[in-house]
Amino acid sequence: MRSHIASCSKVHEQIANCPKFVPVVPTSQPIPSNIPNRSTFVCPFCGARNLDQQELVNHCMDNHRNDPNKVVCPVCSAMPWGDPSYKSSNFLQHLLHRHKFSYDTFVDYSIDEEAALQAALALSLAEN
């Protein structure tokens, strides 16, 4: 479906003619600026933007399969524990093996590493 949407002129025309979103009622809530974006990523090879995790994998497999450059994983660097200076020697293998699932499903970003460990231990003990 994504490839169809990317190539279909009728879809592009419909998107271009869609009215822009306007809230029904203005909100008094501030837009948080300190929350890191962990939903979309930038390709570390060419700078393609707004790729979700699976789109990043597909994009890199299609466009950068033979690129020998060492690059920083944008998924890892967006995580609280990520090292934004670590360059993976084989980024495609890293993507394929380390990012088979969305972290949002398994990670509570609001707690620190020690609290996460304690919660995991408590759940493990409760299951037995």
All heavy atoms as an XYZ file, in Angstrom:
1003
protein
N       0.821     -1.187      0.000
C       0.000      0.000      0.000
C       0.867      1.254      0.000
O       0.570      2.204     -0.705
C      -0.920     -0.017      1.213
C      -1.801      1.182      1.258
S      -3.230      0.840      2.261
C      -3.904      2.453      2.392
N       1.954      1.239      0.804
C       2.823      2.416      0.838
C       3.435      2.699     -0.523
O       3.563      3.843     -0.919
C       3.914      2.226      1.881
C       3.407      2.367      3.286
C       4.525      2.273      4.293
N       3.990      2.435      5.617
C       4.418      1.800      6.684
N       5.410      0.957      6.587
N       3.880      2.001      7.864
N       3.838      1.646     -1.236
C       4.432      1.869     -2.554
C       3.386      2.408     -3.515
O       3.683      3.248     -4.364
C       5.076      0.592     -3.086
O       4.102     -0.408     -3.273
N       2.134      1.947     -3.398
C       1.069      2.477     -4.243
C       0.840      3.959     -3.942
O       0.744      4.777     -4.857
C      -0.225      1.701     -4.038
C      -1.398      2.306     -4.758
N      -1.556      2.211     -6.113
C      -2.434      3.040     -4.299
C      -2.656      2.861     -6.469
N      -3.210      3.367     -5.378
N       0.746      4.290     -2.666
C       0.527      5.683     -2.272
C       1.661      6.564     -2.768
O       1.442      7.674     -3.231
C       0.352      5.791     -0.741
C      -0.993      5.171     -0.335
C       0.447      7.233     -0.262
C      -1.203      5.034      1.151
N       2.889      6.048     -2.704
C       4.049      6.830     -3.134
C       4.049      7.088     -4.632
O       4.563      8.103     -5.095
C       5.333      6.126     -2.724
N       3.450      6.183     -5.415
C       3.533      6.323     -6.871
C       2.234      6.739     -7.549
O       2.235      7.071     -8.732
C       4.018      5.004     -7.479
O       3.072      3.979     -7.214
N       1.133      6.742     -6.866
C      -0.173      7.002     -7.486
C      -0.460      8.497     -7.573
O      -0.563      9.191     -6.555
C      -1.271      6.305     -6.689
S      -2.922      6.552     -7.384
N      -0.620      8.997     -8.772
C      -0.864     10.433     -8.969
C      -2.234     10.835     -8.428
O      -2.407     11.960     -7.950
C      -0.738     10.803    -10.442
O      -1.685     10.078    -11.210
N      -3.223      9.954     -8.504
C      -4.553     10.274     -7.993
C      -4.515     10.482     -6.475
O      -5.143     11.394     -5.939
C      -5.535      9.167     -8.358
C      -6.960      9.533     -8.047
C      -7.932      8.591     -8.714
C      -9.335      9.091     -8.469
N     -10.256      8.737     -9.496
N      -3.755      9.641     -5.778
C      -3.614      9.787     -4.330
C      -2.927     11.116     -4.012
O      -3.369     11.852     -3.124
C      -2.834      8.603     -3.725
C      -2.476      8.865     -2.271
C      -3.634      7.322     -3.848
N      -1.868     11.441     -4.756
C      -1.154     12.706     -4.528
C      -2.079     13.898     -4.759
O      -2.037     14.878     -4.012
C       0.073     12.800     -5.441
C       1.162     11.871     -5.049
N       2.217     12.258     -4.274
C       1.346     10.550     -5.321
C       3.024     11.224     -4.080
N       2.516     10.172     -4.698
N      -2.923     13.806     -5.777
C      -3.876     14.882     -6.076
C      -4.881     15.043     -4.941
O      -5.181     16.159     -4.502
C      -4.596     14.561     -7.385
C      -5.587     15.611     -7.822
C      -6.290     15.188     -9.106
O      -5.604     14.727    -10.033
O      -7.526     15.324     -9.150
N      -5.383     13.903     -4.434
C      -6.355     13.959     -3.341
C      -5.724     14.537     -2.075
O      -6.356     15.333     -1.374
C      -6.913     12.564     -3.059
C      -7.843     12.066     -4.131
C      -8.279     10.625     -3.904
O      -7.685      9.899     -3.121
N      -9.327     10.213     -4.610
N      -4.489     14.148     -1.790
C      -3.801     14.672     -0.608
C      -3.584     16.178     -0.742
O      -3.781     16.933      0.210
C      -2.470     13.926     -0.380
C      -2.753     12.488      0.054
C      -1.599     14.646      0.653
C      -1.527     11.595      0.118
N      -3.196     16.617     -1.940
C      -2.952     18.047     -2.169
C      -4.223     18.870     -1.999
O      -4.174     20.030     -1.590
C      -2.369     18.259     -3.563
N      -5.381     18.276     -2.291
C      -6.646     19.003     -2.207
C      -7.356     18.868     -0.868
O      -8.427     19.443     -0.682
C      -7.580     18.541     -3.329
C      -7.064     18.941     -4.688
O      -6.437     19.986     -4.838
N      -7.307     18.110     -5.690
N      -6.770     18.109      0.047
C      -7.373     17.961      1.375
C      -7.246     19.263      2.156
O      -6.208     19.913      2.123
C      -6.673     16.862      2.172
S      -7.220     15.230      1.762
N      -8.288     19.635      2.867
C      -8.153     20.830      3.709
C      -7.173     20.571      4.850
O      -7.056     19.450      5.332
C      -9.569     21.066      4.242
C     -10.273     19.756      4.080
C      -9.602     19.022      2.950
N      -6.456     21.608      5.228
C      -5.512     21.491      6.339
C      -6.284     21.355      7.642
O      -7.367     21.908      7.809
C      -4.595     22.717      6.412
C      -3.740     22.897      5.183
C      -2.757     21.760      5.056
C      -1.910     21.926      3.815
N      -1.325     20.720      3.340
N      -5.699     20.626      8.583
C      -6.327     20.436      9.883
C      -6.369     21.750     10.649
O      -5.377     22.463     10.749
C      -5.548     19.406     10.701
C      -6.038     19.305     12.119
C      -7.203     18.632     12.416
C      -5.347     19.918     13.145
C      -7.664     18.552     13.715
C      -5.805     19.850     14.449
C      -6.966     19.167     14.730
N      -7.543     22.051     11.156
C      -7.725     23.222     12.021
C      -8.505     22.739     13.230
O      -9.579     22.148     13.080
C      -8.513     24.337     11.292
C      -8.732     25.521     12.204
C      -7.807     24.747     10.011
N      -7.977     22.961     14.445
C      -8.719     22.508     15.629
C     -10.077     23.194     15.723
O     -10.234     24.349     15.346
C      -7.836     22.917     16.808
C      -6.607     23.515     16.248
C      -6.748     23.612     14.769
N     -11.070     22.458     16.213
C     -12.408     23.006     16.373
C     -12.379     24.117     17.416
O     -12.982     25.163     17.255
C     -13.396     21.894     16.788
C     -14.773     22.465     17.065
C     -13.457     20.827     15.724
N     -11.659     23.873     18.498
C     -11.536     24.840     19.583
C     -10.049     25.015     19.875
O      -9.322     24.024     19.988
C     -12.265     24.335     20.848
C     -12.110     25.303     22.001
C     -13.719     24.069     20.568
N      -9.585     26.241     19.995
C      -8.167     26.419     20.330
C      -7.856     25.781     21.676
O      -8.667     25.808     22.590
C      -7.996     27.940     20.403
C      -9.207     28.519     19.741
C     -10.293     27.488     19.823
N      -6.684     25.209     21.792
C      -6.302     24.549     23.033
C      -5.468     25.479     23.903
O      -4.741     26.325     23.392
C      -5.519     23.249     22.751
O      -5.184     22.649     23.998
C      -4.251     23.519     21.982
N      -5.606     25.295     25.185
C      -4.780     26.068     26.111
C      -3.538     25.277     26.511
O      -2.678     25.771     27.215
C      -5.587     26.424     27.365
O      -5.973     25.228     28.023
N      -3.472     24.024     26.062
C      -2.350     23.174     26.416
C      -1.124     23.552     25.590
O      -1.211     23.696     24.377
C      -2.688     21.701     26.168
C      -3.850     21.201     26.990
C      -3.535     21.234     28.470
O      -2.471     20.829     28.891
N      -4.461     21.748     29.258
N       0.024     23.698     26.252
C       1.236     23.985     25.494
C       1.695     22.746     24.721
O       1.462     21.615     25.147
C       2.254     24.359     26.566
C       1.764     23.664     27.793
C       0.253     23.619     27.679
N       2.310     22.974     23.584
C       2.877     21.868     22.818
C       4.212     21.518     23.453
O       5.093     22.373     23.551
C       3.071     22.265     21.343
C       1.715     22.585     20.720
C       3.782     21.167     20.573
C       1.793     23.187     19.340
N       4.376     20.284     23.920
C       5.641     19.936     24.579
C       6.800     19.985     23.582
O       6.711     19.459     22.479
C       5.415     18.525     25.094
C       4.202     18.013     24.412
C       3.454     19.176     23.865
N       7.879     20.615     23.981
C       9.032     20.738     23.086
C      10.193     19.859     23.528
O      11.160     19.722     22.806
C       9.491     22.193     23.034
O       9.873     22.615     24.322
N      10.079     19.280     24.702
C      11.196     18.504     25.228
C      11.020     16.997     25.065
O      11.767     16.216     25.620
C      11.411     18.837     26.705
C      10.186     18.502     27.540
O       9.103     18.299     27.016
N      10.354     18.459     28.847
N      10.029     16.577     24.292
C       9.803     15.153     24.079
C      10.504     14.752     22.783
O      10.195     15.281     21.720
C       8.303     14.827     23.988
C       7.608     15.188     25.302
C       8.086     13.367     23.639
C       6.109     15.046     25.272
N      11.449     13.834     22.864
C      12.152     13.425     21.644
C      11.231     12.665     20.694
O      10.319     11.966     21.120
C      13.283     12.531     22.145
C      12.959     12.191     23.542
C      11.940     13.165     24.048
N      11.484     12.837     19.408
C      10.718     12.120     18.390
C      11.283     10.714     18.260
O      12.401     10.524     17.810
C      10.812     12.862     17.062
C      10.075     12.146     15.950
O       9.470     11.100     16.149
N      10.123     12.704     14.776
N      10.498      9.728     18.650
C      10.915      8.339     18.526
C      10.017      7.598     17.545
O       9.992      6.377     17.515
C      10.880      7.653     19.891
C      11.878      8.237     20.864
C      11.924      7.420     22.148
N      12.877      7.989     23.067
C      12.539      8.671     24.154
N      11.285      8.857     24.466
N      13.483      9.147     24.950
N       9.271      8.349     16.737
C       8.340      7.740     15.783
C       8.871      7.735     14.367
O       8.610      6.805     13.618
C       7.009      8.494     15.801
O       6.469      8.484     17.078
N       9.553      8.797     13.988
C      10.100      8.878     12.634
C      11.581      9.196     12.714
O      12.054      9.805     13.676
C       9.384      9.941     11.782
O       9.548     11.220     12.386
C       7.911      9.610     11.624
N      12.295      8.786     11.668
C      13.751      8.876     11.689
C      14.275      9.419     10.368
O      13.578      9.423      9.362
C      14.345      7.483     11.965
C      13.776      6.857     13.201
C      12.743      5.939     13.131
C      14.251      7.226     14.449
C      12.196      5.378     14.271
C      13.710      6.675     15.607
C      12.685      5.748     15.512
N      15.528      9.855     10.416
C      16.220     10.360      9.240
C      17.217      9.298      8.795
O      17.930      8.726      9.616
C      16.961     11.676      9.570
C      17.797     12.152      8.399
C      15.973     12.747      9.995
N      17.271      9.045      7.487
C      18.235      8.076      6.977
C      19.642      8.608      7.225
O      19.962      9.729      6.828
C      18.026      7.854      5.479
S      19.320      6.838      4.729
N      20.506      7.831      7.877
C      21.853      8.311      8.173
C      22.758      8.362      6.938
O      23.820      8.979      6.974
C      22.378      7.302      9.186
C      21.632      6.056      8.893
C      20.271      6.490      8.416
N      22.334      7.760      5.839
C      23.127      7.777      4.612
C      22.811      8.995      3.752
O      23.710      9.683      3.286
C      22.892      6.510      3.788
C      23.412      5.254      4.427
C      22.539      4.297      4.901
C      24.775      5.030      4.539
C      23.013      3.130      5.482
C      25.257      3.869      5.125
C      24.376      2.917      5.590
N      21.518      9.265      3.516
C      21.156     10.314      2.547
C      20.317     11.439      3.129
O      20.052     12.428      2.456
C      20.425      9.695      1.361
S      18.764      9.074      1.752
N      19.861     11.291      4.380
C      19.089     12.361      5.006
C      17.601     12.325      4.699
O      16.889     13.257      5.062
N      17.105     11.263      4.052
C      15.655     11.145      3.827
C      14.955     11.208      5.178
O      15.384     10.572      6.134
C      15.332      9.843      3.096
N      13.885     11.984      5.245
C      13.248     12.276      6.525
C      11.893     11.579      6.675
O      11.318     11.109      5.721
C      13.059     13.780      6.667
C      14.354     14.562      6.546
C      14.151     16.055      6.667
N      13.823     16.467      8.008
C      14.686     16.552      9.020
N      15.939     16.245      8.821
N      14.299     16.942     10.203
N      11.421     11.574      7.914
C      10.077     11.099      8.275
C       9.843      9.639      7.933
O       8.751      9.270      7.512
C       9.000     11.985      7.633
C       9.068     13.400      8.135
O       9.302     13.639      9.314
N       8.897     14.349      7.239
N      10.844      8.814      8.138
C      10.709      7.381      7.907
C      10.401      6.705      9.236
O      11.124      6.909     10.211
C      12.018      6.804      7.345
C      12.534      7.418      6.045
C      13.952      6.945      5.759
C      11.616      7.080      4.900
N       9.310      5.925      9.264
C       9.106      5.150     10.488
C      10.121      4.013     10.485
O      10.905      3.867      9.539
C       7.657      4.675     10.632
C       7.222      3.625      9.620
O       8.079      2.928      9.034
O       6.001      3.489      9.410
N      10.108      3.221     11.515
C      11.160      2.208     11.665
C      11.185      1.238     10.476
O      12.240      0.945      9.923
C      10.949      1.461     12.975
C      12.139      0.657     13.406
C      12.001      0.214     14.845
O      11.722      1.009     15.728
N      12.190     -1.051     15.082
N      10.023      0.733     10.060
C       9.984     -0.213      8.940
C      10.334      0.483      7.624
O      11.015     -0.086      6.776
C       8.616     -0.885      8.842
C       8.587     -2.025      7.832
C       9.635     -3.094      8.129
O       9.717     -3.596      9.240
N      10.440     -3.447      7.145
N       9.886      1.710      7.455
C      10.241      2.458      6.243
C      11.746      2.707      6.183
O      12.332      2.664      5.092
C       9.488      3.792      6.194
C       8.015      3.647      5.935
C       7.243      4.940      6.117
O       7.693      5.826      6.878
O       6.165      5.058      5.523
N      12.365      2.946      7.323
C      13.817      3.137      7.357
C      14.525      1.864      6.903
O      15.455      1.913      6.097
C      14.278      3.532      8.765
C      15.774      3.717      8.960
C      16.292      4.887      8.122
C      16.095      3.945     10.439
N      14.068      0.715      7.403
C      14.654     -0.563      6.989
C      14.498     -0.744      5.479
O      15.461     -1.031      4.770
C      14.011     -1.749      7.750
C      14.455     -3.072      7.157
C      14.339     -1.683      9.232
N      13.276     -0.563      4.981
C      13.017     -0.747      3.549
C      13.832      0.230      2.707
O      14.415     -0.153      1.685
C      11.534     -0.582      3.241
C      10.684     -1.656      3.879
O      11.177     -2.709      4.272
N       9.398     -1.393      4.007
N      13.867      1.481      3.125
C      14.611      2.516      2.389
C      16.092      2.154      2.309
O      16.694      2.228      1.230
C      14.434      3.874      3.072
C      15.364      4.923      2.571
N      15.126      5.635      1.421
C      16.541      5.364      3.056
C      16.133      6.477      1.215
N      17.001      6.336      2.206
N      16.656      1.757      3.427
C      18.088      1.429      3.447
C      18.382      0.170      2.633
O      19.398      0.117      1.928
C      18.586      1.285      4.879
S      18.680      2.862      5.747
N      17.490     -0.800      2.703
C      17.688     -2.016      1.904
C      17.595     -1.697      0.407
O      18.361     -2.217     -0.390
C      16.658     -3.086      2.275
C      16.864     -3.674      3.652
S      18.461     -4.472      3.872
C      18.258     -5.905      2.840
N      16.673     -0.827      0.028
C      16.486     -0.490     -1.384
C      17.556      0.446     -1.929
O      17.933      0.349     -3.095
C      15.115      0.158     -1.602
C      13.956     -0.799     -1.367
O      14.188     -2.024     -1.346
O      12.818     -0.310     -1.203
N      18.035      1.363     -1.087
C      18.892      2.441     -1.593
C      20.339      2.414     -1.122
O      21.185      3.069     -1.727
C      18.285      3.795     -1.216
C      16.925      3.981     -1.818
O      16.787      4.152     -3.016
N      15.894      3.916     -0.988
N      20.615      1.717     -0.026
C      21.959      1.801      0.555
C      22.547      0.431      0.889
O      23.448      0.324      1.714
C      21.929      2.670      1.819
C      21.301      4.002      1.598
N      21.860      4.969      0.801
C      20.131      4.526      2.063
C      21.077      6.037      0.791
N      20.017      5.793      1.545
N      22.047     -0.593      0.239
C      22.460     -1.967      0.540
C      23.974     -2.154      0.474
O      24.556     -2.869      1.264
C      21.781     -2.931     -0.418
C      22.068     -4.381     -0.139
C      21.408     -5.290     -1.168
N      19.960     -5.188     -1.168
C      19.149     -5.999     -0.482
N      19.654     -6.955      0.243
N      17.852     -5.847     -0.544
N      24.630     -1.485     -0.441
C      26.075     -1.674     -0.624
C      26.907     -0.484     -0.142
O      28.068     -0.357     -0.515
C      26.372     -1.961     -2.096
C      25.717     -3.249     -2.548
O      25.780     -4.255     -1.852
N      25.050     -3.211     -3.691
N      26.315      0.374      0.670
C      27.045      1.540      1.179
C      27.963      1.110      2.321
O      27.493      0.612      3.342
C      26.060      2.599      1.666
C      26.712      3.947      1.891
O      27.851      3.982      2.401
O      26.093      4.965      1.554
N      29.277      1.285      2.181
C      30.213      0.808      3.201
C      30.425      1.778      4.368
O      31.146      1.461      5.314
C      31.523      0.658      2.413
C      31.433      1.745      1.383
C      29.968      1.827      1.003
N      29.809      2.950      4.326
C      30.042      3.953      5.368
C      29.514      3.500      6.721
O      28.452      2.887      6.815
C      29.375      5.278      4.992
C      30.037      5.923      3.813
O      31.262      5.975      3.738
N      29.250      6.403      2.873
N      30.256      3.829      7.770
C      29.805      3.592      9.135
C      28.920      4.775      9.518
O      29.293      5.925      9.304
C      30.997      3.498     10.090
C      31.851      2.282      9.854
C      32.983      2.224     10.857
C      33.826      0.984     10.651
N      34.873      0.872     11.658
N      27.748      4.488     10.070
C      26.797      5.545     10.417
C      26.193      5.291     11.799
O      26.206      4.169     12.299
C      25.668      5.660      9.371
C      26.196      6.125      8.024
C      24.915      4.356      9.222
N      25.654      6.351     12.377
C      24.966      6.270     13.667
C      23.536      5.814     13.413
O      22.857      6.332     12.519
C      24.970      7.645     14.367
C      24.128      7.614     15.633
C      26.384      8.076     14.682
N      23.072      4.866     14.188
C      21.696      4.381     14.062
C      20.744      5.441     14.632
O      20.819      5.776     15.825
C      21.521      3.071     14.823
S      19.807      2.494     14.826
N      19.846      5.987     13.801
C      18.934      7.021     14.309
C      17.923      6.478     15.313
O      17.464      7.228     16.174
C      18.240      7.530     13.039
C      18.379      6.426     12.055
C      19.645      5.709     12.385
N      17.596      5.194     15.234
C      16.656      4.607     16.202
C      17.326      4.541     17.571
O      16.769      4.995     18.571
C      16.197      3.202     15.751
C      15.249      2.596     16.775
C      15.545      3.249     14.374
N      18.540      3.999     17.612
C      19.269      3.894     18.881
C      19.561      5.268     19.479
O      19.413      5.468     20.683
C      20.582      3.137     18.690
S      20.366      1.372     18.413
N      19.971      6.201     18.649
C      20.351      7.511     19.183
C      19.148      8.274     19.722
O      19.309      9.192     20.523
C      21.109      8.335     18.143
O      20.273      8.673     17.072
N      17.927      7.890     19.328
C      16.722      8.526     19.852
C      16.317      7.970     21.212
O      15.486      8.550     21.900
C      15.562      8.359     18.864
N      16.906      6.846     21.587
C      16.554      6.209     22.855
C      17.334      6.825     24.009
O      18.449      7.304     23.816
C      16.860      4.707     22.792
C      16.079      3.962     21.744
S      14.310      4.125     21.998
C      13.752      4.148     20.320
N      16.780      6.809     25.214
C      17.478      7.397     26.358
C      18.847      6.762     26.600
O      19.766      7.416     27.060
C      16.540      7.104     27.539
C      15.214      6.837     26.940
C      15.457      6.290     25.568
N      19.002      5.504     26.289
C      20.260      4.800     26.513
C      21.172      4.837     25.284
O      22.273      4.309     25.317
C      19.974      3.348     26.887
C      19.177      2.644     25.833
C      19.664      2.050     24.703
C      17.764      2.499     25.785
N      18.635      1.530     23.952
C      17.453      1.789     24.599
C      16.719      2.883     26.620
C      16.150      1.469     24.230
C      15.434      2.557     26.251
C      15.160      1.865     25.081
N      20.711      5.431     24.188
C      21.476      5.426     22.939
C      22.698      6.320     22.989
O      22.722      7.340     23.667
N      23.718      5.936     22.263
C      24.949      6.718     22.149
C      24.944      7.395     20.783
O      25.150      6.744     19.755
C      26.164      5.796     22.278
C      27.485      6.528     22.176
O      27.487      7.746     21.886
O      28.530      5.885     22.379
N      24.695      8.709     20.733
C      24.594      9.402     19.450
C      25.922      9.534     18.704
O      25.950     10.028     17.585
C      24.042     10.779     19.825
C      24.387     10.955     21.251
C      24.448      9.585     21.868
N      27.001      9.052     19.291
C      28.291      9.130     18.602
C      28.775      7.762     18.124
O      29.759      7.672     17.401
C      29.346      9.750     19.514
O      29.560      8.916     20.631
N      28.065      6.682     18.500
C      28.506      5.335     18.105
C      28.104      5.053     16.657
O      26.927      5.133     16.300
C      27.903      4.271     19.018
C      28.262      2.875     18.569
C      29.533      2.367     18.790
C      27.339      2.087     17.893
C      29.878      1.087     18.361
C      27.674      0.810     17.455
C      28.948      0.329     17.695
O      29.289     -0.920     17.259
N      29.085      4.706     15.843
C      28.827      4.388     14.439
C      28.893      2.878     14.236
O      29.883      2.246     14.565
C      29.838      5.089     13.538
C      29.673      6.586     13.548
C      30.570      7.257     12.537
C      30.295      8.749     12.531
N      31.017      9.416     11.471
N      27.820      2.345     13.692
C      27.725      0.911     13.439
C      28.538      0.549     12.206
O      28.454      1.207     11.180
C      26.260      0.536     13.219
O      26.137     -0.822     12.915
N      29.336     -0.508     12.317
C      30.170     -0.926     11.185
C      29.345     -1.612     10.102
O      29.739     -1.643      8.948
C      31.292     -1.842     11.656
O      30.743     -2.980     12.273
N      28.180     -2.165     10.458
C      27.292     -2.771      9.474
C      25.863     -2.381      9.837
O      25.129     -3.127     10.476
C      27.456     -4.289      9.442
C      26.731     -4.915      8.275
O      25.769     -4.356      7.749
N      27.189     -6.077      7.857
N      25.492     -1.196      9.417
C      24.216     -0.609      9.815
C      23.021     -1.451      9.359
O      22.067     -1.636     10.114
C      24.113      0.818      9.276
C      22.809      1.488      9.594
C      22.450      1.740     10.902
C      21.937      1.865      8.585
C      21.256      2.366     11.213
C      20.744      2.488      8.878
C      20.398      2.736     10.195
N      23.056     -1.982      8.151
C      21.914     -2.759      7.670
C      21.687     -4.013      8.514
O      20.544     -4.329      8.870
C      22.098     -3.130      6.198
C      21.950     -1.956      5.237
C      22.234     -2.397      3.813
C      20.575     -1.352      5.335
N      22.749     -4.712      8.854
C      22.600     -5.880      9.717
C      22.095     -5.468     11.098
O      21.261     -6.146     11.694
C      23.925     -6.644      9.836
C      24.285     -7.406      8.589
C      23.206     -8.417      8.199
O      22.727     -9.182      9.014
N      22.810     -8.384      6.935
N      22.599     -4.346     11.590
C      22.139     -3.822     12.873
C      20.633     -3.568     12.818
O      19.890     -4.001     13.715
C      22.897     -2.530     13.210
C      22.328     -1.795     14.367
N      22.621     -2.114     15.675
C      21.448     -0.752     14.416
C      21.956     -1.303     16.482
N      21.235     -0.472     15.741
N      20.170     -2.886     11.785
C      18.739     -2.605     11.641
C      17.922     -3.891     11.602
O      16.896     -4.010     12.276
C      18.474     -1.848     10.339
C      18.496     -0.339     10.337
C      18.179      0.182      8.950
C      17.565      0.261     11.350
N      18.377     -4.827     10.800
C      17.612     -6.064     10.611
C      17.563     -6.931     11.862
O      16.574     -7.629     12.104
C      18.197     -6.864      9.448
C      18.045     -6.204      8.073
C      18.855     -6.955      7.039
C      16.579     -6.143      7.675
N      18.610     -6.873     12.683
C      18.658     -7.748     13.862
C      18.229     -7.061     15.161
O      17.675     -7.709     16.042
C      20.060     -8.340     14.030
C      20.411     -9.271     12.921
N      19.898    -10.543     12.815
C      21.197     -9.110     11.841
C      20.352    -11.120     11.738
N      21.152    -10.280     11.113
N      18.489     -5.787     15.291
C      18.197     -5.093     16.553
C      16.862     -4.372     16.577
O      16.368     -4.032     17.646
C      19.300     -4.067     16.855
C      20.644     -4.670     17.060
C      20.702     -5.398     18.362
N      22.024     -5.936     18.575
C      22.320     -6.815     19.484
N      21.391     -7.257     20.287
N      23.537     -7.266     19.606
N      16.296     -4.116     15.425
C      15.069     -3.314     15.391
C      13.943     -4.053     14.680
O      13.349     -3.557     13.737
C      15.351     -1.955     14.745
C      16.375     -1.165     15.481
N      16.214     -0.783     16.798
C      17.600     -0.733     15.120
C      17.290     -0.131     17.195
N      18.146     -0.093     16.200
N      13.637     -5.239     15.198
C      12.563     -6.050     14.639
C      11.210     -5.707     15.261
O      10.198     -6.240     14.867
C      12.852     -7.534     14.863
C      14.009     -8.049     14.043
C      14.194     -9.528     14.260
C      15.303    -10.048     13.384
N      15.486    -11.476     13.496
N      11.201     -4.850     16.263
C       9.965     -4.473     16.940
C      10.044     -2.997     17.303
O      11.098     -2.394     17.272
C       9.759     -5.310     18.206
C      10.836     -5.084     19.233
C      10.696     -4.107     20.207
C      12.004     -5.841     19.218
C      11.686     -3.888     21.146
C      12.999     -5.631     20.155
C      12.842     -4.651     21.113
N       8.899     -2.434     17.635
C       8.860     -1.034     18.042
C       9.092     -0.948     19.549
O       8.414     -1.614     20.333
C       7.500     -0.427     17.703
O       7.412      0.866     18.233
N      10.033     -0.128     19.945
C      10.328      0.020     21.371
C       9.127      0.549     22.141
O       8.958      0.251     23.320
C      11.520      0.965     21.582
C      12.851      0.312     21.304
C      13.559      0.588     20.136
C      13.405     -0.590     22.200
C      14.773     -0.015     19.884
C      14.627     -1.203     21.948
C      15.302     -0.902     20.790
O      16.494     -1.511     20.538
N       8.276      1.341     21.488
C       7.121      1.912     22.177
C       6.230      0.828     22.777
O       5.534      1.063     23.758
C       6.290      2.766     21.216
C       7.009      4.037     20.817
O       7.958      4.428     21.523
O       6.634      4.642     19.796
N       6.250     -0.366     22.205
C       5.430     -1.463     22.703
C       5.954     -1.995     24.032
O       5.184     -2.462     24.865
C       5.427     -2.618     21.672
O       5.033     -2.091     20.409
C       4.491     -3.728     22.081
N       7.259     -1.904     24.241
C       7.881     -2.575     25.385
C       8.543     -1.651     26.402
O       8.922     -2.105     27.466
C       8.945     -3.561     24.877
C       8.380     -4.621     23.990
C       8.468     -4.521     22.614
C       7.735     -5.722     24.529
C       7.944     -5.498     21.790
C       7.201     -6.706     23.717
C       7.301     -6.584     22.347
N       8.725     -0.389     26.083
C       9.520      0.497     26.928
C       8.655      1.598     27.522
O       7.857      2.220     26.830
C      10.673      1.132     26.109
C      11.453      2.124     26.949
C      11.596      0.060     25.559
N       8.836      1.825     28.807
C       8.208      2.965     29.484
C       9.281      4.043     29.602
O      10.171      3.955     30.453
C       7.694      2.546     30.859
C       7.007      3.677     31.596
O       7.040      4.826     31.104
O       6.438      3.413     32.672
N       9.218      5.049     28.752
C      10.250      6.087     28.716
C      10.208      7.010     29.927
O      11.136      7.771     30.161
C      10.112      6.931     27.451
C      10.303      6.149     26.182
C       9.248      5.931     25.317
C      11.540      5.619     25.852
C       9.424      5.208     24.146
C      11.725      4.889     24.690
C      10.665      4.699     23.841
O      10.836      3.985     22.692
N       9.124      6.931     30.712
C       8.993      7.850     31.841
C       9.749      7.392     33.080
O       9.831      8.125     34.058
C       7.519      8.048     32.178
O       6.967      6.833     32.660
N      10.289      6.158     33.061
C      11.045      5.690     34.219
C      12.500      5.468     33.836
O      12.815      5.251     32.672
C      10.434      4.398     34.815
C      10.443      3.257     33.793
C       9.014      4.648     35.302
C       9.957      1.927     34.352
N      13.372      5.533     34.833
C      14.798      5.356     34.544
C      15.144      3.867     34.488
O      14.309      2.990     34.717
C      15.672      6.099     35.552
C      15.545      5.560     36.975
O      15.014      4.451     37.177
O      15.989      6.262     37.897
N      16.400      3.583     34.166
C      16.829      2.203     33.944
C      16.661      1.339     35.201
O      16.223      0.192     35.127
C      18.290      2.198     33.487
C      18.780      0.853     33.044
C      20.190      0.899     32.468
O      20.824      1.970     32.484
O      20.645     -0.152     32.024
N      16.994      1.873     36.361
C      16.876      1.104     37.606
C      15.413      0.763     37.895
O      15.093     -0.365     38.268
C      17.487      1.880     38.776
C      17.429      1.152     40.101
C      18.181     -0.187     40.110
O      19.170     -0.340     39.354
O      17.779     -1.092     40.864
N      14.514      1.727     37.716
C      13.092      1.464     37.946
C      12.564      0.435     36.947
O      11.751     -0.425     37.304
C      12.296      2.761     37.840
N      13.031      0.488     35.702
C      12.615     -0.488     34.689
C      13.095     -1.889     35.076
O      12.351     -2.871     34.939
C      13.151     -0.093     33.317
N      14.317     -1.987     35.565
C      14.852     -3.281     35.998
C      14.033     -3.833     37.159
O      13.655     -5.012     37.165
C      16.323     -3.138     36.392
C      16.976     -4.384     36.979
C      16.993     -5.522     35.965
C      18.387     -4.076     37.455
N      13.732     -2.997     38.135
C      12.950     -3.437     39.282
C      11.542     -3.879     38.860
O      11.036     -4.886     39.351
C      12.877     -2.328     40.344
C      14.204     -2.006     40.994
C      14.867     -3.230     41.626
O      14.210     -4.061     42.254
N      16.162     -3.363     41.443
N      10.940     -3.145     37.933
C       9.600     -3.521     37.444
C       9.653     -4.851     36.714
O       8.765     -5.704     36.893
C       9.056     -2.422     36.545
N      10.679     -5.064     35.901
C      10.824     -6.336     35.174
C      11.029     -7.491     36.139
O      10.436     -8.570     35.975
C      11.984     -6.248     34.190
N      11.848     -7.277     37.185
C      12.056     -8.324     38.176
C      10.767     -8.654     38.923
O      10.460     -9.824     39.150
C      13.156     -7.922     39.152
C      14.571     -7.869     38.572
C      15.537     -7.256     39.581
C      15.026     -9.256     38.177
N      10.043     -7.628     39.300
C       8.774     -7.839     40.032
C       7.791     -8.616     39.168
O       7.121     -9.544     39.654
C       8.183     -6.504     40.456
N       7.659     -8.260     37.896
C       6.755     -8.993     37.004
C       7.213    -10.439     36.806
O       6.395    -11.357     36.770
C       6.680     -8.290     35.641
C       5.817     -7.039     35.595
C       5.995     -6.320     34.273
C       4.357     -7.389     35.819
N       8.512    -10.628     36.705
C       9.053    -11.980     36.530
C       8.742    -12.845     37.736
O       8.348    -13.995     37.616
C      10.554    -11.902     36.297
O      11.104    -13.190     36.199
N       8.915    -12.302     38.938
C       8.640    -13.050     40.151
C       7.150    -13.309     40.321
O       6.745    -14.356     40.824
C       9.188    -12.303     41.367
C      10.719    -12.231     41.455
C      11.136    -11.287     42.570
C      11.302    -13.615     41.653
N       6.314    -12.377     39.876
C       4.866    -12.533     40.009
C       4.347    -13.639     39.100
O       3.341    -14.276     39.395
C       4.180    -11.214     39.679
N       5.018    -13.899     37.970
C       4.581    -14.930     37.050
C       4.846    -16.331     37.566
O       4.224    -17.277     37.143
C       5.258    -14.740     35.682
C       4.757    -13.526     34.933
C       5.475    -13.324     33.619
O       6.353    -14.133     33.274
O       5.169    -12.324     32.967
N       5.801    -16.474     38.469
C       6.144    -17.805     38.988
C       5.368    -18.058     40.212
O       5.161    -18.288     41.117
C       7.649    -17.932     39.228
C       8.377    -17.914     37.891
O       7.840    -18.392     36.908
N       9.560    -17.359     37.872
